[in-house]
């Protein structure tokens, strides 16, 4: 991976973490997804997976529609 793509990946990771802290769940997931698209082996894979599990756990009513 070239430096430009690595920098973009790191930017998306940072933005995702910041969005998560603001409780902007969709923005966090989107940022993690962008990082994954740049680098399928990014730590964003695990961060996004954990975020989805947390959101699903706390929003059980999404399954009761």
PyMOL commands that set and color helices and strands:
alter all, ss='L'
color gray80, all
select helices_A, chain A and resi 3-21+25-38+44-58+60-63
alter helices_A, ss='H'
color red, helices_A
deselect
rebuild
show_as cartoon
